[in-house]
Amino acid sequence: MDGIAQSVSLLCRGEATQLQSWLRTGRGRLALSLGCIVVGGAIYGFTVGILRSPVQASYAAIKFPVLIFATVLCNGLLNAMLGTLLGVRLSLSESLRAILMSYAIACVFLASLAPVFFFHVWNWSSGGAGNSFFYWKLFHIGIIALAGTIGNVRLWQLLVSVAGRLKARFVLLAWLGANLFLGCQLSWILRPFFGNPNIEVAFLRDDALDRSFYEDVWVILQGLWTQLDASY
């Protein structure tokens, strides 16, 4: 256990000299990244679904790691191509390992905040606020985006050591944009994670391919803005 804790700590620190070898060798290191995503993602998924019900929380605990892996698989080839075009010499397998490391860091970050999120849920639900779900949803959309950004930025030193500061900056921005864009839309297809209190609990929605993640966020923002404007 101490060895695993030390490896997770090393990964989260993002030290380039240590992580370069992670790109090329070590099944154990790959397994560590996968384990962080599965365990950390499940813990976080449970916290976002518990506002609705324990059943929804269990569904979200299963689906959140699946969402991460689906994003990695769909974006793996694209990120490798972007890296090559921008002058970073990483093979497809090395790009996949790098992306997995970034998501592992993100999931560790999210899981570490689980007690705070549970406390948040307890206070919102006990307060009985009618719009708790929508505030909760927007709050966690921001948290997930922050975690994904942190996971990618922690690999900054590694990318600099591989390609230099200028190329690393362009690659980092390209990876961030691609991962966030696709990850958001995949989360819409795999919904519900949060579980709308006005809709029956389900593992997947029948209308999974209708509309988009960005349209849904815009509708929520409009509704909250209208409510805020009416209160003044």
C-alpha positions, 0 to 999 in steps of 0.5 A: 500500500505504501508503494501505491501511495508513493506512486500516486503521489509521484503521478500527482506531482507531475515530475518530468524526470520520473514520468518520462519512463511511465510513457514507455514502460511498466505495466504496473504504472499503466495499471496504476493509472487505470486503477486511479480512474476506476476507483477515483471515478467511482467515488466521485460518480457516487457523490454526484448521483447521491443527491437524487437517490442511492440507485442513481449514485450507484449508476453514476459510480459505474458510468463515470469511469466508463465516460473517462475511458470512452473519452480516452479511446475516442480521443487517443488517435486524435491527440496523437495526431495533434501531437505529431502535427505540433512537433511532439514525437509521441507514439499512439501508445505513449499519447494514450498513456499520457492521457490516461495519466492526466485523467488519473490525476483528475480522478484523484483530485475529484475523489479527494474532494468527496467528503466536501461534496457529501457535506454539500449535498447534506446541506442542500438537501436538508435545506430543501431548496427547490433548485438544488439540482440545477445549482448542483449540476452547474457546480459539478460541471465546473468542478469536472472541467477544473479537474480535467484542466488540472490533470492536463496541466500537471503533465506540462513539465513532462511535455516540456521535457519531451518537446520544448516549452513552445510546442508543449504549450500548443499541444497542451491547449489542443489536448485540453480543447479536444478532451473537454469538447468530446468528454462533455458531449459523451457525458450527455449521451451517457446521462443521467449522472446527476439524476433530475428529480423530476425524471425517473431514475434510469441507467441511460435516457431513451433520448440520449442522442437528442440535443447536446450538452452545450444546449442543455447548459445554456437552457439551465443558465437561462432559467437560473438567470430568469429566476435571479432577475425576477428576484430583484 
